[in-house]
Amino acid sequence: MSLAERLKVETRPLHVDVERSALIAALLRGRLDRHAYLALLQNLQAIYAALEPALRRHAAHPALAPFDLDALVRGAALAADIAMLDDDSVEAAGRAPLEPATIEYIDRLAHLNRCAPELLVAHAYVRYLGDLNGGQLLGRIVRNALGLPPASGTAFYDFGEVPGVAVLAARFRSALDRSALFDASAVVAEAKAAFQRHRNVFDELARRLGVGSEPSATRTGEPPMRRTADS
């Protein structure tokens, strides 16, 4: 199998497991309130703040060179959404520190940045294909749940019109198969670990925010995080 196929097939059980987490189940059902959703975005922002500079730093690495990530970066979009959602009523509740699992994830990305940039491919896969696959659906869910005006507070999910999103996803999968990897199996293993790290983050958020546990309707296919996070 190609690397893209291996990642899709071998991570699918973990992908489904993440989508069944209490936090993502509530997100998909439109049952996260503004404060809980903002906490999710703040933790995701911290992950992207570690991942995206590392990807830029190693853009010429043979494993990362085939990827055109400029159209995929989410940091600015997350910052815009957080600024829009962080109104006085939310701010009054106080910003909680990042979840311990988020800090562990950031530490892992920092280690890969220093020592194993090839494995950053796995985290780009989990995040960006998840973003592309589920973005438009989740954008609508969040806008409806939080009563947001059109094109407001959901820049994170906006990659443009559907045909363009499909092209970006196809290009990403093609780049996976052109990536010059020393050890493709290590990248697959890192992607599996990334899914588990996301599950840990979401579980910790759910416990702190008091989000109830309900099984979600799952989809087959590629990564979550926005359907959640082909992640």
Secondary structure, 3 states (H helix, E strand, C coil): CCHHHHHHHHHHHHHHHHHCCHHHHHHHCCCCCHHHHHHHHHHHHHHHHHHHHHHHHCCCCCCCCCCCCCCCCCHHHHHHHHHHHCCHHHHHCCCCCCCHHHHHHHHHHHHHHHHCHHHHHHHHHHHHHHHHHHHHHHHHHHHHHHCCCCCCCCHHHCCCCHHHHHHHHHHHHHHHHHCCCCCHHHHHHHHHHHHHHHHHHHHHHHHHHCCCCCCCCCCCCCCCCCCCCCC
